[in-house]
Amino acid sequence: MGSFSIKHPLHMKTAIGFFTTIILLVYMIVKEFTSEGFTALFYCQSILLAVSMTLLIYLLLKSFGKASNVRFSDKALAIRGKELGAEKIEYIMVEGYFSPVVGIMPKGKRIVPVDHSFRFDGSGDEAIKALGAWAEKHKIKVYNKPFWRWI
């Protein structure tokens, strides 16, 4: 039916959350170090800072990495080379308007898996219409609402 270029979504809320956490931790580390020296709290804050920075860098690298593709066929949806049969999909969620993020919810899951979340690269409107047509053909509901996903 069709194939479209996709990328990993940039989770703006998550990125802003990590960035805010990093700023606060740097402030707390500087304040703690200048008043007390090396304490257990200093080490805990340093570890949290390192983890937050690592996750933010991972998020940005995944988002700006190379594009993959999604392919619509008669019986399945192939996302980044992995086939997902129409019978295994509970529903599809679309979040946002200008650069919509698509989440494919498999049956029996509560959170969208990382491999099932993407944004269309380039021809977003045409791709969203094709996704809607594919979902309608297979009697899969498409919701326009925010959804939970792993990083």
Residue pairs with C-beta under 8 A, 6 or more apart in sequence:
1 72
1 73
1 74
1 130
1 133
1 134
2 71
2 72
2 130
3 69
3 70
3 71
3 72
4 69
4 70
4 71
4 120
4 121
4 123
4 126
4 127
4 130
5 67
5 68
5 69
5 120
5 121
5 122
5 123
6 67
6 68
6 69
6 70
6 79
6 80
6 118
6 119
6 120
6 121
7 63
7 65
7 67
7 68
7 118
7 119
7 121
8 62
8 63
8 65
8 117
8 118
8 119
9 63
9 101
9 117
9 118
9 119
9 149
10 59
10 60
10 63
10 119
11 59
11 149
11 151
14 59
14 151
15 56
15 59
15 60
18 52
18 55
18 56
18 59
19 56
21 48
21 52
22 49
22 52
22 53
22 56
25 45
25 48
25 49
25 52
26 49
28 45
29 42
29 45
29 46
29 49
32 39
32 41
32 42
32 45
33 42
36 42
55 151
58 151
59 151
67 121
68 79
68 80
68 81
68 118
69 80
70 77
70 78
70 79
70 80
70 118
70 127
71 77
71 78
72 130
72 131
72 134
75 85
75 86
76 83
76 84
76 85
76 86
77 83
77 84
77 86
77 89
77 104
77 134
78 84
79 104
79 115
79 116
79 118
80 115
80 118
82 115
84 104
84 106
84 116
86 138
86 140
88 106
88 107
89 104
89 105
89 106
89 107
89 138
89 140
90 105
90 106
90 107
90 108
90 109
90 140
91 105
91 140
91 141
91 142
91 143
92 102
92 103
92 104
92 105
92 131
92 135
92 140
92 141
92 142
92 143
93 102
93 103
93 105
93 112
93 142
93 143
93 144
93 145
93 146
93 147
94 100
94 101
94 102
94 103
94 128
94 142
94 143
94 144
94 145
95 101
95 102
95 103
95 144
95 145
95 146
95 147
99 119
99 124
100 119
100 120
100 124
100 128
101 117
101 118
101 119
102 117
102 118
102 119
102 120
102 128
102 131
103 112
103 116
103 117
103 147
103 149
104 112
104 116
104 117
105 112
105 116
105 147
106 113
106 116
110 148
111 148
111 149
111 150
112 147
112 148
112 149
112 150
113 149
113 150
114 149
114 150
114 151
117 149
120 127
120 128
131 142
132 142
135 141
135 142
136 142
